[in-house]
Amino acid sequence: MSTKDCILIIGSVKNENYKIMLIKLNYEEELEWFKFFGGKDDWEGHSIAKVDDGYLIGGAVEGVATPDGGKSWKAYLAKVDGNGNKIWERKYRILGNECVYSIVPLDDGILLGGEVSGGSRRGFFVMKTDLKGDQLWKRTLGAWEDAIFGGIVEGRDGFTLIGSVKDTGWSVVAFELDEKGNTIKDRILGDGIALDVTDLNGKILITGDKNGEFWVSLIGKWETALGEGVGTAIQILSDGILVGGELDGSAIVTKLGFDGKLIWKKEFWENGWVEVVKRAEDRIFVAGVAVVPGYQEKEKTVKESKIQILVDYLARRTVEVVNILRGDMG
């Protein structure tokens, strides 16, 4: 997440158990501070949002991480001040295995969205809390063989939750919800997996994976496939669309026109992927995951724990920033 004076990155690191890691860097690419949040069992950080007097962070806690996603997770929301110090935290039990992937601050509360499961079937949830994180209402949506949360798009009289679901194959679905979380209608947007979602002039813009390819689509208008890989992050500019992800095994950022045509693409590093792309002042900042050469014994740990790193537009500082974080973590 980018603000007026800094970049904040949330992720997870593993030392016996997983912990949430929150990092603040300034626009001189200097590490200002980092914080760890943990406790019983594993903790994972997946979302962050700015509020007037600090930040909201979300994820899943007190679960057991496994290669297929884990079990017994509680949805998590915490508020921290400008220095990353925890003000309050809330843990939510919904069906038995849940995670917060989206935080939308509202005038009268906080809207959360994410994934939920109570057994072998998976679905989505939306929840509204008051400004201190206490639950006002919650809704669960669907139950499929598998489900991946995409994002929430705000509208005039409600919001739309976008996700990807699998029974016989993967499809992207949209749930139009009113301000109380009640479903107005749901519809299938097409085949594929959506990993990031935003609004573009009233249309839904998604990126993800379709038939194993790096895929971007403005629903109902156009779609673009760039090759073997996956799109993971979108940033709208005044003159086009930035999309980050992984293409042919390397972390990349592409720029598309508003018609979906490729303007340029930039490769940053091999053996990794981009998770966040943000425009700040006259630069583009990228956060992603990389396996760092020279750390063969810990390459698997770096990749699996998804240490998110910050690099400048020329990607010169990828290794430098990782080295700093690794040193500080001991």
C-alpha positions in Angstrom: 0.0 0.0 0.0 1.3 3.5 -0.9 0.5 6.7 1.1 1.6 10.3 0.7 5.0 9.7 2.4 5.6 5.9 2.5 5.1 2.4 1.2 3.7 -0.2 3.6 4.0 -3.9 2.9 2.3 -6.7 4.8 3.2 -10.4 4.5 4.3 -13.4 6.6 7.6 -14.9 7.7 8.4 -18.2 9.3 10.6 -18.9 12.3 9.1 -22.1 13.8 5.6 -20.6 13.3 4.5 -18.1 10.8 4.2 -14.5 11.9 2.6 -11.4 10.3 5.3 -8.9 9.2 4.5 -5.2 8.6 7.2 -3.1 6.9 7.3 0.7 6.3 9.7 2.1 3.7 10.1 5.7 2.6 10.4 6.9 -1.0 14.1 7.0 -0.7 13.8 3.2 -0.5 15.0 3.2 3.2 13.6 0.8 5.8 11.9 2.9 8.5 10.6 0.1 10.7 9.2 -3.3 10.7 6.9 -5.1 13.1 6.0 -8.8 13.8 2.6 -9.9 15.1 2.2 -13.5 16.3 1.0 -15.7 19.1 -0.6 -19.2 19.2 0.1 -21.3 16.2 0.5 -19.6 12.8 -0.3 -16.0 11.8 -0.5 -14.7 8.2 -1.0 -11.1 7.0 -2.9 -10.6 3.7 -4.5 -7.1 3.7 -3.9 -3.5 4.8 -5.8 -0.2 4.6 -5.1 3.4 5.6 -7.4 5.2 8.1 -7.0 8.7 9.6 -5.0 7.8 12.7 -3.2 4.7 11.5 -3.7 1.5 9.6 -5.9 -1.6 9.5 -4.3 -5.0 8.9 -6.0 -8.2 8.2 -5.3 -11.9 7.6 -5.7 -15.2 9.4 -4.4 -16.3 12.8 -4.2 -19.2 15.3 -4.3 -21.7 12.5 -2.1 -24.4 11.1 -0.4 -23.6 7.8 -0.2 -26.4 5.3 0.6 -26.6 1.5 -3.1 -26.6 0.6 -3.9 -23.5 2.7 -4.1 -24.7 6.3 -6.9 -25.3 8.8 -8.6 -23.9 11.9 -7.7 -20.3 10.9 -9.6 -17.4 12.5 -10.2 -14.2 10.5 -8.1 -11.4 11.9 -8.4 -7.6 12.0 -6.1 -5.2 13.9 -5.6 -1.5 14.1 -2.0 -0.1 14.4 -0.8 3.5 14.8 1.6 5.3 12.5 4.6 3.5 14.0 3.1 0.1 13.7 2.1 -0.3 17.4 -1.0 -2.4 17.9 -4.0 -0.4 19.3 -6.5 -3.2 19.2 -7.1 -6.6 17.5 -10.1 -8.8 16.8 -10.4 -12.5 15.9 -13.5 -13.8 14.2 -14.8 -17.4 14.1 -17.2 -17.8 11.2 -17.4 -21.4 9.9 -14.2 -22.8 11.3 -11.5 -21.8 8.7 -11.5 -18.2 7.5 -9.2 -15.4 6.3 -9.5 -11.6 5.7 -8.3 -10.6 2.2 -9.9 -7.2 1.8 -10.4 -4.2 4.2 -12.6 -1.3 3.1 -12.8 1.6 5.6 -16.3 3.2 5.7 -17.6 6.4 7.4 -19.5 4.3 10.0 -17.4 1.2 10.2 -15.2 -1.3 8.4 -16.1 -3.8 5.6 -14.2 -7.1 5.5 -14.1 -9.7 2.8 -12.4 -13.0 2.4 -12.6 -16.8 2.2 -14.3 -19.2 4.5 -14.9 -22.9 4.9 -16.5 -25.3 7.4 -15.3 -28.6 5.9 -14.4 -29.8 2.4 -16.3 -26.9 0.7 -15.1 -23.4 0.4 -16.8 -20.0 -0.1 -16.6 -16.3 0.7 -17.7 -14.0 3.5 -18.4 -10.3 4.0 -18.6 -8.7 7.3 -19.2 -5.2 8.6 -17.8 -4.1 11.9 -18.0 -0.8 13.9 -14.9 1.4 14.0 -13.4 -0.7 16.8 -13.7 -3.9 14.9 -16.8 -5.3 16.7 -19.0 -7.3 14.4 -22.3 -5.7 13.2 -23.3 -8.3 10.6 -21.8 -11.0 8.5 -22.8 -13.0 5.4 -21.4 -16.1 3.8 -21.6 -16.8 0.1 -21.7 -20.2 -1.6 -19.9 -23.5 -1.1 -17.7 -25.0 -3.9 -14.9 -27.5 -4.2 -12.5 -24.6 -4.1 -12.7 -20.8 -4.0 -10.3 -17.9 -4.3 -11.2 -14.4 -3.2 -10.5 -11.7 -5.8 -11.6 -8.4 -4.3 -14.4 -5.9 -3.5 -15.5 -3.1 -5.7 -17.5 -0.3 -4.1 -20.7 1.0 -5.8 -23.2 3.8 -5.2 -25.7 1.7 -3.2 -23.6 -1.3 -2.2 -20.6 -3.2 -3.4 -19.6 -6.2 -5.5 -17.5 -9.1 -4.3 -15.5 -10.8 -7.1 -14.1 -14.3 -6.6 -13.2 -17.5 -8.5 -14.8 -20.8 -7.8 -14.2 -24.4 -8.9 -16.5 -27.4 -9.2 -15.9 -28.9 -12.7 -13.6 -26.0 -13.7 -12.7 -22.5 -12.6 -15.1 -19.6 -13.1 -15.0 -15.9 -12.1 -18.2 -14.9 -10.2 -19.6 -11.6 -9.0 -22.0 -11.1 -6.1 -23.8 -7.7 -6.1 -24.6 -6.9 -2.5 -26.6 -4.1 -0.8 -25.3 -2.0 2.1 -26.4 -4.8 4.5 -24.6 -7.5 2.7 -27.7 -9.1 1.2 -27.3 -10.5 -2.3 -29.0 -8.5 -5.0 -27.9 -10.8 -7.7 -24.9 -13.1 -8.7 -23.5 -13.9 -12.1 -20.7 -15.8 -13.8 -18.3 -13.4 -15.5 -16.4 -16.1 -17.4 -13.9 -18.8 -17.1 -10.6 -18.3 -15.3 -9.2 -17.2 -11.9 -9.2 -13.6 -10.8 -6.4 -12.6 -8.4 -6.9 -8.8 -8.4 -9.9 -6.7 -9.1 -10.7 -3.0 -9.5 -13.2 -0.6 -11.0 -12.5 1.2 -14.3 -15.1 3.7 -15.3 -17.9 1.6 -13.9 -16.6 -1.7 -15.4 -14.9 -4.6 -13.6 -11.2 -4.9 -14.4 -9.6 -8.2 -13.4 -6.3 -10.0 -13.7 -5.3 -13.5 -13.0 -5.0 -16.9 -14.8 -6.9 -18.2 -17.7 -5.9 -21.6 -19.2 -2.4 -21.1 -17.7 -1.8 -17.7 -19.2 -1.2 -14.2 -17.8 -4.8 -12.8 -18.2 -6.3 -9.3 -18.0 -9.9 -8.5 -18.8 -12.3 -5.6 -18.7 -15.5 -7.5 -18.3 -17.8 -7.1 -21.3 -15.2 -5.1 -23.3 -12.0 -6.9 -23.9 -9.5 -9.5 -22.7 -5.7 -9.9 -23.2 -3.5 -13.0 -22.7 0.2 -12.3 -22.5 1.7 -15.8 -22.3 2.4 -18.5 -19.8 2.0 -17.1 -16.3 -0.4 -15.2 -14.1 -1.4 -11.6 -13.4 -1.6 -10.7 -9.7 -1.8 -6.9 -9.3 -3.4 -3.9 -11.0 -2.7 -0.1 -10.8 -4.7 2.3 -12.8 -2.8 5.3 -14.2 -4.1 8.4 -16.1 -2.8 7.1 -19.4 -3.1 3.3 -19.0 -3.1 0.2 -16.8 -0.1 -1.3 -14.9 -0.4 -5.1 -14.3 2.1 -7.1 -12.3 2.6 -10.8 -12.0 4.7 -13.7 -13.3 5.4 -14.4 -16.9 7.6 -17.3 -18.1 9.0 -17.7 -14.6 10.0 -14.1 -14.1 8.5 -11.2 -12.1 7.2 -8.6 -14.5 5.2 -5.4 -14.8 3.3 -4.6 -18.0 1.5 -1.5 -19.2 -1.7 -1.8 -21.2 -3.8 0.8 -22.9 -7.4 1.3 -21.9 -8.2 -0.8 -24.9 -6.2 -3.8 -23.5 -3.3 -3.5 -26.0 0.2 -4.0 -24.7 2.3 -0.8 -24.5 5.4 -2.3 -22.8 6.5 -5.0 -20.4 9.5 -4.9 -18.0 11.1 -8.0 -16.4 12.4 -7.4 -12.9 13.9 -10.7 -11.6 13.8 -14.4 -12.3 12.2 -17.1 -10.1 9.6 -14.9 -8.6 6.4 -12.8 -9.1 5.0 -9.4 -8.4 2.3 -9.0 -5.8 1.8 -5.2 -5.6 2.3 -2.4 -8.1 1.9 1.2 -7.0 2.6 4.6 -8.7 4.1 7.1 -6.3 5.1 10.6 -7.5 7.4 10.0 -10.5 8.2 6.4 -9.8 6.6 3.0 -9.9 7.1 0.8 -6.9 6.9 -3.0 -7.0 6.4 -5.5 -4.1 6.9 -9.2 -4.8 8.5 -12.5 -4.0 11.9 -13.6 -5.1 14.3 -16.5 -4.5 17.6 -14.7 -3.9 20.7 -16.2 -5.5 23.4 -17.1 -3.0 21.0 -18.3 -0.3 20.5 -21.9 -1.5 19.9 -23.3 2.0 17.1 -20.9 2.6 15.6 -20.3 -0.8 12.6 -22.5 0.0 11.9 -20.6 3.2 12.1 -17.2 1.4 9.7 -18.4 -1.3 7.2 -20.3 0.9 7.0 -17.5 3.6 6.3 -15.0 0.8 8.7 -12.3 2.1 7.5 -9.2 0.2 10.3 -7.0 -1.0 10.4 -3.4 -2.3 12.3 -2.5 -5.4 12.5 0.7 -7.5 11.5 0.9 -11.1 14.8 -0.3 -12.4 14.8 -3.3 -10.0 18.4 -2.5 -8.9 17.7 -2.9 -5.2 15.9 -6.3 -5.1 18.8 -8.2 -3.5 19.8 -5.2 -1.3 16.4 -4.9 0.4 16.1 -8.7 0.9 19.6 -8.8 2.5 18.6 -6.0 4.9 15.4 -7.8 5.9 17.1 -11.2 6.3 19.8 -9.6 8.5 17.3 -7.8 10.7 15.4 -11.1 11.2 18.6 -12.9 12.3 
